[in-house]
């Protein structure tokens, strides 16, 4: 690894002690972005651990519970036995919901969207599972290894027609996507670069479900890519892409859009891109700095991202300790526009404002009603009421901290408080009404 200079400017450390602002609000902001929702216990722990302690725990592999290991193994084996993609979706959703390593799952989703591959074409649960295992193994590790792994991944090769890439008739699909979508971005390569790179990937095929280097169909003549000439194969092209200055900036832009704000500035992209270069594409130290930076906690960027369907649904289930009927959740996520293992195209889900339209907004509101009326959240609501000793102001504040990250304008807080005071019924029934109101707010769609 190269020597890394101390961060400054945008990525300077956010000193919660100095600023006197490491409170439940800042902890909630971190947890909402770094995992799928958070429970009251997780929030309290984060406040107590402080910023460095929380980030260290999120980035350090935690032991899974015996219950999780047993259930996850059963769901994994079931998906492989049935060959049904719906069962594989349930397996991954269970991991998002219950793993002791929530950031690892959030990052796995980031890479699933980055290397968007759909079972609609691959039609193989084992191959889709193997790809998912790869992105989880390297997601917080070395992007160089991940990109090399994806170039040989069988699901990716099927998805982008690797077997059609032959010596006399090169197929440009993977060469184009590694440059446009996986490593560089539009404008940082030429059509000639793609054509030459496609020849380098010729013969990278799939046979009997495994990667196969078909030497007879590989073009081993000289190719010129990015102005350099050599007898390149696919691995060489991956290395050439990684060596381009545009690569780190391309990744920086996507990381910032996922974890910080919808429209990163050039200065932000340059700052994070430089750290990616200096850390030699090791993702854990990059995220460690980003999640502890002044930039991440800038008040202008809090509540600036629209929740994806997964953040909304799985996050709500985790925060409210709701009982889950996974087959219904799989359908609900598809209806909301985020059907894991079946992204809409090689570009993945573009997200942002595209998550919200008249149809999906109604579905989000209906989801809030279902959650608020469910019997399974009675224990949680009773705990909030008991912990607040029945005081209306304290009850509302606790729920605002859990659902709205405590970031509530005074006028809205007053409206919610009045709604709680005027609701009829016993304490938990009154809180159900407040819960439904909060989950239906535009503010709940943001994090």
C-alpha positions in Angstrom: 0.0 0.0 0.0 1.2 3.5 -0.8 2.0 6.0 2.0 -1.2 7.8 2.8 -1.1 11.4 3.8 -3.4 12.6 6.7 -6.9 13.7 5.5 -7.7 17.3 5.3 -10.5 19.6 3.9 -13.7 17.7 3.0 -12.5 14.4 4.5 -11.1 15.9 7.7 -12.3 14.0 10.8 -15.7 14.9 12.3 -14.7 15.5 15.9 -17.9 14.9 17.8 -16.3 15.7 21.1 -15.0 19.0 20.0 -18.2 19.9 18.2 -20.3 18.5 21.1 -22.7 17.1 18.6 -22.2 13.3 18.8 -25.8 12.7 19.9 -28.5 10.3 18.9 -29.1 12.4 15.9 -25.6 12.0 14.5 -25.6 8.3 15.4 -28.9 7.8 13.7 -27.6 9.5 10.5 -24.6 7.1 10.4 -26.7 4.0 11.0 -29.4 4.9 8.5 -26.7 5.3 5.8 -24.5 2.4 6.8 -27.1 -0.3 7.3 -30.7 -1.1 6.7 -32.5 0.8 9.5 -31.6 0.4 13.2 -33.2 -0.7 16.4 -33.4 1.4 19.6 -30.7 -0.9 21.1 -28.4 -0.3 18.1 -28.9 3.5 18.4 -28.2 3.5 22.1 -25.1 1.5 21.6 -23.8 3.8 18.9 -24.3 6.8 21.1 -22.4 5.1 23.9 -19.6 3.8 21.6 -19.0 7.2 19.9 -18.2 7.8 16.3 -14.8 5.9 16.0 -16.1 3.0 18.0 -19.3 2.6 15.9 -17.5 2.9 12.6 -14.8 0.4 13.8 -17.5 -2.1 14.7 -19.3 -1.7 11.4 -16.2 -2.3 9.5 -14.8 -5.2 11.6 -16.4 -8.6 10.9 -18.6 -9.5 13.8 -19.5 -13.1 14.9 -22.9 -14.2 13.8 -25.4 -15.7 16.3 -26.0 -19.4 16.3 -29.6 -18.7 15.3 -28.5 -16.6 12.3 -26.0 -19.2 11.1 -28.6 -22.0 11.3 -31.3 -20.1 9.5 -29.0 -18.6 6.9 -27.6 -22.1 6.1 -31.1 -23.6 5.7 -32.3 -20.7 3.4 -29.1 -21.1 1.3 -29.5 -24.8 0.9 -33.2 -24.4 0.1 -32.4 -22.0 -2.7 -29.8 -24.3 -4.2 -32.1 -27.3 -3.8 -35.2 -25.7 -5.5 -33.3 -23.6 -8.0 -35.9 -20.9 -7.5 -34.6 -17.4 -7.6 -37.4 -16.3 -5.2 -35.8 -18.6 -2.6 -32.4 -17.0 -3.2 -34.0 -13.5 -2.7 -35.3 -14.6 0.6 -31.9 -15.9 1.6 -30.3 -12.5 0.9 -33.1 -10.5 2.5 -32.8 -12.5 5.6 -29.1 -11.6 5.7 -29.9 -7.9 5.3 -32.5 -8.1 8.1 -30.6 -10.2 10.6 -26.8 -10.2 10.0 -24.5 -8.9 12.7 -22.6 -7.3 9.8 -25.2 -4.9 8.3 -22.6 -2.6 6.6 -21.2 -5.7 4.7 -24.7 -6.3 3.4 -25.3 -2.7 2.5 -22.0 -2.7 0.6 -22.9 -6.0 -1.1 -26.0 -4.3 -2.4 -23.9 -1.4 -3.6 -21.7 -3.8 -5.7 -24.8 -5.8 -6.9 -26.1 -2.6 -8.4 -22.7 -1.6 -9.7 -22.2 -5.0 -11.4 -25.9 -5.4 -12.2 -26.5 -8.9 -13.3 -30.0 -10.4 -13.7 -31.1 -14.0 -13.2 -33.8 -13.3 -15.9 -31.0 -14.1 -18.4 -28.5 -16.1 -16.3 -31.2 -18.5 -15.2 -29.0 -20.2 -12.6 -29.3 -19.9 -8.8 -25.8 -21.4 -8.2 -24.2 -18.8 -10.5 -26.1 -15.9 -9.1 -25.2 -17.1 -5.6 -21.6 -17.5 -6.4 -21.5 -13.9 -7.7 -23.2 -12.7 -4.6 -20.6 -14.5 -2.5 -17.8 -12.8 -4.5 -19.1 -9.3 -3.9 -19.6 -10.0 -0.2 -16.1 -11.5 0.1 -14.4 -8.5 -1.7 -16.9 -5.7 -1.1 -15.0 -4.2 1.8 -11.7 -5.5 0.5 -9.8 -4.9 -2.6 -11.7 -3.5 -5.6 -8.9 -4.7 -7.9 -9.6 -8.3 -6.8 -13.3 -7.7 -7.2 -13.0 -6.4 -10.7 -10.7 -9.3 -11.7 -13.1 -11.7 -10.1 -16.1 -10.2 -12.0 -14.3 -10.6 -15.3 -14.2 -14.4 -14.7 -17.5 -14.7 -12.9 -19.8 -17.1 -14.7 -23.0 -15.2 -14.1 -21.4 -12.1 -15.6 -20.1 -14.0 -18.6 -23.5 -15.4 -19.3 -25.2 -12.0 -18.7 -22.8 -10.2 -21.1 -22.6 -13.0 -23.7 -19.0 -14.2 -23.0 -19.4 -17.4 -25.0 -20.2 -15.3 -28.1 -16.8 -13.5 -27.9 -14.7 -15.6 -30.3 -11.5 -15.0 -32.1 -12.9 -14.2 -35.5 -16.1 -12.5 -34.2 -15.4 -10.5 -31.1 -18.3 -9.6 -28.9 -17.9 -6.2 -27.3 -20.5 -6.5 -24.5 -18.2 -7.1 -21.5 -15.4 -4.8 -22.8 -17.9 -2.0 -23.2 -19.5 -2.5 -19.8 -16.2 -2.8 -17.9 -15.2 0.6 -19.3 -18.6 2.4 -19.2 -20.2 1.0 -16.1 -17.7 -0.9 -14.0 -14.4 1.0 -14.0 -14.2 4.3 -16.0 -17.5 5.9 -17.0 -18.5 7.5 -20.3 -16.0 9.8 -21.9 -12.9 8.0 -20.6 -12.3 5.6 -23.5 -12.8 5.3 -27.2 -14.7 2.9 -29.4 -11.3 1.6 -30.6 -10.4 0.9 -27.0 -13.5 -1.2 -26.7 -12.9 -3.1 -29.9 -9.3 -3.9 -29.0 -10.3 -4.9 -25.4 -13.0 -7.2 -26.8 -10.3 -9.2 -28.6 -8.4 -9.5 -25.4 -11.4 -11.1 -23.7 -12.1 -13.5 -26.5 -12.1 -17.1 -25.4 -13.2 -16.2 -21.9 -16.1 -18.6 -21.8 -18.3 -20.7 -19.5 -18.4 -24.5 -19.8 -20.3 -26.7 -17.4 -21.1 -23.8 -15.1 -17.4 -22.8 -14.6 -15.0 -20.3 -16.1 -13.1 -21.8 -19.1 -10.3 -20.2 -21.0 -11.0 -21.4 -24.5 -7.5 -21.0 -26.0 -8.7 -21.9 -29.5 -11.0 -18.9 -29.5 -8.6 -16.4 -27.9 -7.0 -13.7 -30.1 -3.4 -13.7 -29.0 -2.2 -11.0 -31.4 -1.2 -7.5 -30.3 -3.8 -5.0 -29.2 -3.6 -1.3 -28.6 -5.7 0.0 -25.6 -5.5 3.4 -24.0 -2.5 4.2 -26.3 -0.5 1.1 -25.1 0.2 -1.9 -27.3 0.8 -5.4 -26.1 -0.3 -9.0 -26.4 -3.1 -8.4 -23.9 -5.5 -10.9 -22.4 -8.5 -10.1 -20.3 -6.6 -9.7 -17.0 -4.3 -7.2 -18.7 -7.3 -5.1 -19.8 -8.6 -5.1 -16.2 -5.2 -3.9 -15.0 -5.1 -1.2 -17.7 -8.6 0.1 -16.6 -7.5 0.2 -13.0 -4.4 2.2 -13.9 -6.6 4.9 -15.5 -7.0 8.1 -13.4 -10.7 8.1 -14.2 -11.2 4.8 -12.4 -10.8 6.1 -8.8 -12.9 9.2 -9.6 -15.6 7.0 -11.1 -15.8 4.9 -8.0 -15.7 8.0 -5.8 -18.7 9.5 -7.5 -20.8 6.3 -7.0 -19.7 6.0 -3.3 -20.6 9.6 -2.6 -24.0 9.2 -4.3 -24.8 6.1 -2.2 -23.5 7.3 1.2 -23.4 11.1 1.2 -25.5 13.2 -1.3 -27.3 12.9 -4.6 -25.1 15.3 -6.6 -21.4 15.3 -5.4 -19.3 18.2 -6.4 -16.1 17.9 -8.4 -14.1 18.7 -5.3 -15.8 15.9 -3.4 -15.1 13.4 -6.2 -11.5 14.5 -6.4 -11.0 14.2 -2.6 -12.5 10.7 -2.3 -10.9 9.6 -5.6 -7.5 10.6 -4.3 -8.1 8.5 -1.1 -9.0 5.5 -3.3 -5.8 5.8 -5.2 -3.7 6.3 -2.0 -5.3 3.3 -0.4 -4.6 1.3 -3.6 -8.4 0.5 -4.0 -8.7 -1.0 -0.5 -12.3 -0.1 0.3 -12.4 -0.5 4.1 -10.0 2.4 4.9 -11.8 4.6 2.3 -15.1 4.0 4.0 -13.6 4.4 7.4 -12.5 7.9 6.5 -15.7 8.8 4.6 -18.0 7.7 7.5 -16.0 9.7 10.0 -15.5 12.8 7.9 -16.8 16.4 8.1 -18.3 15.8 4.7 -20.5 12.9 5.8 -22.0 14.8 8.7 -22.5 18.1 6.8 -26.0 19.3 7.7 -26.7 20.1 4.1 -26.6 16.5 3.2 -28.6 14.9 6.0 -32.0 13.7 4.8 -30.8 14.4 1.2 -31.1 10.8 -0.1 -34.4 9.1 -1.1 -34.7 5.7 0.5 -34.5 2.8 -1.9 -37.3 0.2 -1.5 -34.8 -2.0 0.4 -33.9 0.8 2.8 -37.6 1.6 3.3 -38.9 -2.0 3.7 -36.0 -3.8 5.3 -35.0 -0.7 7.4 -38.6 -0.5 8.7 -38.7 -4.2 9.6 -35.4 -3.9 11.5 -36.3 -0.7 13.3 -39.7 -1.9 14.4 -38.8 -5.5 15.1 -41.6 -6.6 12.8 -42.3 -10.3 12.1 -41.6 -11.0 8.5 -43.4 -13.0 5.8 -40.6 -13.2 3.3 -42.6 -14.2 0.2 -44.8 -11.1 0.7 -41.7 -8.9 1.2 -40.2 -10.2 -2.1 -43.3 -9.2 -3.9 -43.6 -5.9 -2.2 -40.0 -5.0 -3.2 -40.6 -6.0 -6.8 -43.7 -3.8 -6.9 -41.8 -0.9 -5.4 -39.1 -1.3 -8.2 -36.2 -3.1 -6.5 -36.3 -6.8 -7.3 -32.9 -8.1 -6.1 -31.1 -10.5 -8.4 -33.2 -9.1 -11.2 -32.1 -5.5 -11.8 -33.8 -3.8 -14.8 -30.7 -3.6 -17.0 -26.9 -3.7 -17.0 -27.1 -0.1 -15.6 -28.8 -1.4 -12.4 -31.3 0.8 -10.5 -30.6 4.4 -11.1 -32.5 5.3 -7.9 -32.9 8.8 -6.5 -36.2 10.5 -7.6 -36.9 7.6 -9.9 -37.9 5.6 -6.8 -40.9 7.8 -6.3 -43.9 8.0 -8.6 -47.7 8.1 -8.0 -47.9 4.3 -8.0 -44.9 3.6 -5.7 -45.8 6.4 -3.3 -49.2 4.8 -2.8 -47.5 1.4 -2.2 -45.1 3.0 0.3 -48.1 4.5 2.2 -49.9 1.2 2.2 -46.8 -0.5 3.6 -46.8 2.0 6.4 -50.4 1.2 7.2 -49.6 -2.6 7.2 -46.6 -2.2 9.6 -48.5 0.2 12.0 -51.5 -2.2 12.2 -49.4 -5.3 12.7 -49.7 -7.1 16.0 -46.0 -8.0 16.1 -44.9 -4.4 17.0 -46.9 -4.3 20.2 -43.9 -5.2 22.3 -41.8 -2.4 20.8 -44.5 0.2 21.2 -45.1 -0.9 24.8 -41.4 -0.5 25.5 -41.4 3.0 24.1 -44.5 3.9 26.2 -43.1 2.4 29.4 -39.6 3.9 28.8 -41.2 7.4 28.4 -43.4 6.8 31.5 -46.4 7.7 29.4 -45.3 11.3 28.9 -46.6 12.4 25.5 -43.6 14.6 24.7 -41.1 11.8 25.5 -43.1 9.1 23.7 -43.2 11.2 20.5 -39.5 12.1 20.8 -38.5 8.5 21.2 -40.4 7.5 18.0 -39.0 10.5 16.1 -35.5 9.5 17.0 -36.1 5.9 15.8 -38.0 6.7 12.6 -37.0 10.2 11.6 -33.4 10.2 13.0 -34.5 12.9 15.5 -34.3 15.5 12.7 -37.7 17.0 12.9 -38.6 20.6 12.3 -40.4 22.3 15.3 -43.6 22.8 13.4 -43.8 19.1 12.4 -42.9 18.0 15.9 -45.7 20.1 17.2 -48.1 18.5 14.7 -47.1 15.0 15.6 -47.3 15.7 19.3 -50.8 17.1 18.9 -51.8 14.1 16.8 -50.6 11.8 19.7 -52.4 13.8 22.3 -55.7 13.8 20.4 -55.6 10.1 19.3 -58.1 7.9 21.1 -57.5 4.5 22.7 -55.0 3.1 25.1 -51.3 4.0 25.0 -50.1 1.6 22.4 -53.1 2.2 20.2 -52.4 6.0 20.3 -48.8 5.2 19.4 -49.9 3.1 16.4 -51.6 6.1 15.0 -48.5 8.2 15.4 -46.4 5.5 13.9 -48.6 5.4 10.8 -48.5 9.1 10.5 -44.7 9.3 10.7 -44.1 6.5 8.2 -46.5 8.3 5.7 -44.6 11.6 5.9 -42.3 12.7 3.1 -39.6 13.0 5.7 -39.7 9.2 6.3 -38.9 8.6 2.6 -35.5 10.4 3.1 -32.4 9.5 5.1 
